[in-house]
Structures are given as structure tokens and as C-alpha cells.
Amino acid sequence: MITILHVITDLEIGGAEMMLGKLLRGMDRSRYKNVVISLTGRGQLAGPIEAAGVPVHSLEMKRAQIDLTALPKLVRLVKEIRPAILQTWLYHADLLGTAAAIFSGRPHLVWNVRCSDMDLAHYPWTTRVTLKLLALCSRMPQAIIVNSQVGQRFHEQIGYRARRWEMIPNGFDLEEFRPDPAAYLAWRDKLRLPHNAILVGMVARVDPMKDHATFLEAARQVAMGRSDVAFVLVGKDVDRLDAQVNALGLTGKVHLLGVRPDVATIMPALDIFSLTSAFGEVFPNVVGEAMACGVPCVVTDVGDAAFLVGNAGRAVPPGDPQLLARQWSDLIGMGRVKRLEMGAVSRERVRAGFNLHSVVNQYEQCYEELVA
């Protein structure tokens, strides 16, 4: 039995956190024992992870801070759990996890890096300091896992010098995320829309990197010419966009749903999924999930988003609402039958290259090679 201790910054809903949850549920329990430590609070994902039989500890560290008071607690837990592998997820966990590995018997250390091309002007000084320290320490882990080539190149440019890079893309559960005609109609009823209404949506927390302003401006341009199109935004803090929605004349057109546990039912209700990230994207989970649901995607060419959609979707430059609106209008104009055909190609692309079972196997193979 190989014990793997996963240290992650938090367990709120996000791409890295969701991928961790999927990995834990998919790994061979007869071969691996997994334990999770959240540096901050338990978050919304702690319960589902525990329900899958994986213990969760939380250190209650303040978010977005380098809180060294958490280090002794982390070291104590690492010594108690005695993992063969210490797998860290996200920058603050990489940093504190590295220190904990030094003081607790040096288990095999693996970082999991999941950002690219970050505009650090939008983030606190602690993030810049953390990245500089991590670059200096980047020879210490036995491996650094990235989920895109873009992410690897970005970190090499800022000084990361890995002993071993391991590229493992995000994986998608084709059973959980799948086309669902019933959900297509049910969500129109919930939103009090006609059954033939066209829904364009995005699932993303409000953050400078996600660039909701571009989405909303493109929505304004499309809504000017069509009365049958509505828009859905899902994610943390989207309610903060209410004033912007009203200022753009989109009241009643844009539905702000907040954080939802039922994203797998919302995705197949969409006619078009969009991700408008301006920077920092690597290999976006939400795009793969929409594709698995058979929904055509229009994404900005940031990170590996354009590679992910391939010829099954559309990619536009970031920060160009006019071109984004034009691509939406093109997909709307092709009609539902053609969009469904496009969505079927999207789902097949996920099945062939990014299915969850294959991705879990890649993680397990990496861990086996390290302990060997």
C-alpha cells in the first residue's frame, strides 16, 4: 500500500480542487491510500472527498498569505501520516509542502503546477514572493506535474528548473458529464425561458483572469440583434456582476446563478459554452466538461484552451468582445441540428484524448515510478 498525502491550498470549487477530487475517486484503493490536507478551511469539496473514503485535515490558514504558523502543524501531520509521496497542489501548498518535507523525513515530493502566463499585477505581493521562492526551490521535488505544455513553458521562463517534468492533462468523467435533453428543457423552465431559447453560458469564478467584462460586452452585442438568446453565468461571486449587467442593459437577459453543485446538469442545457479568460488559463476543466456534454465551445486562445477544443470548437484572441460575439452569432445562426453535430465531435475528442480513466492511470504510473 502506497500512502499519498495531498496538500492543497483550499478545497473550494476550482479547477485544481475538482481534479484532485476526481483523482481521489478514481485511484485504485487496493494499492493507494490517500489523505488530504487543506491549508485553509475545509471548503465545499471536503465533504464529497470524505464521502469517497479519503480523510481530510484543515489547517485554517488565512487565504492569500504566507502563514508560517501553519508549518509546524503541517510537519506534525506529515510525520503522523508518514506518506511515501507528498503531493502538493497550487503555489502556497508547493511552498509549505516543500518546507514540511524537509522537516519530516523527506518523503518523495511532487508539485502540481496549474497556472500559466499570470499577470502578477492583478495579485498581491505575496504571490510574487511565493513564485520567486518556488523557482529557487524547483530542483527539490522529484517531479513537477503540469497539465499543459503552456504551463511548463511559463514556469521555465520564470526560473523553474525541474528535475523531471510530467505532463498529465485534466481528465473528464464521461458518465457524469454527458448530453441530457431533459436538462436542456428543465433549465429553460427554471429560468422561465421558452423551450426554444438559446442559452450561452460560462462557468468561472469572478477573477481578473476570467475577464467577465468581455463576456458581458459580447452578450450585449448579441442581445441587441436577437430576442431569443439568454446568458448564464455560474461561479463564485458572479452576483457581484449585477450592477454591470444592469448598466449594459442586460437585465433579464443574463442569469447569475452563483456557485452551483449541479454544474453537470447546467452544462448540457447550454447551446454554446464560452470561456473568456484573458490570461493565466492552463487546461480548463470547464471547457472539457462542456465538450463532454456535447456542447460547442468558443474559447479565448489562452493556455491550452484552443488546443483542447481543437477543430470541435472555436478560439478567439482574449479581450475581443466583438469577435467573440461574431463567433457566438455564427454558431447560433447554424441552427440546433448543426450545433448538436458539432457537440458530438467535441464529446468524441474528450473520449479519445482526455477521459478520466486514462488520466488517473498516468498519475498512478508516475507515483509507481517514484517509489520504485
Secondary structure, 3 states (H helix, E strand, C coil): CEEEEEEECCCCCCHHHHHHHHHHHHCCCCCEEEEEEECCCCCCCHHHHHHCCCCEEECCCCCCCCCCCHHHHHHHHHHHHCCCEEEEECHHHHHHHHHHHHHCCCCEEEEEECCCCCCHHHCCHHHHHHHHHHHHHCCCCCEEEECCHHHHHHHHHCCCCCCCEEECCCCECCCCCCCCHHHHHHHHHHCCCCCCCEEEEEECCCCHHHCHHHHHHHHHHHHHHCCCEEEEEECCCHHHHHHHHHHCCCCCCEEEEECCCCHHHHHHHCCEEEECCCCCCCCCHHHHHHHHCCCCEEEECCCCHHHHHHHHCEEECCCCHHHHHHHHHHHHHCCHHHHHHHHHHHHHHHHHHCEHHHHHHHHHHHHHHHHC
